[in-house]
Amino acid sequence: MTSNAIAHATITLDRTYPVAPARLFHALSDTEARMRWGAPNDEALEFENADFRVGGLEISRCGPRGNLMFRVETRYLAIAQDRHIVFSEMVSGTEGQLSASLISFELTAQGAATRLDVTAQVASFAGEDMVRGNRNGLTAALRNLEREFTGADAEGATAQ
């Protein structure tokens, strides 16, 4: 039996990166950088359209290499240079809409490092598996982001 229930979740993650806020903000906002760190290691991310500005629409595809089965529409809602990025995200697959999210990245200087707090409020139309997919994808992306700065895994990173 198919359920029409929406699975809701709030995902919170935090990491501290060994760089200044400006460098972290650049990695979060630069399309080329995001193509490197934005997808889990066994998956790929390609941008069809990238418009990083308040009101900008970004369209990307992601999924296993050679089978980019998910279409992601991102709309940037608020951007404060070196401080925060807030955006909405709609993920669709071959069967239609899978999830809608409101995601915020907050950057806080901590000496020579920067703390990144990520909050994603997810409404999944495809059950708990899509919520888990969102959590796992964000966790893997933040781990990959560490490599942008150190070339190594984020062993010391923390997640909630």
Order of alpha helices (4+ residues) and beta strands (2+ residues): beta-alpha-alpha-beta-beta-beta-beta-beta-beta-alpha
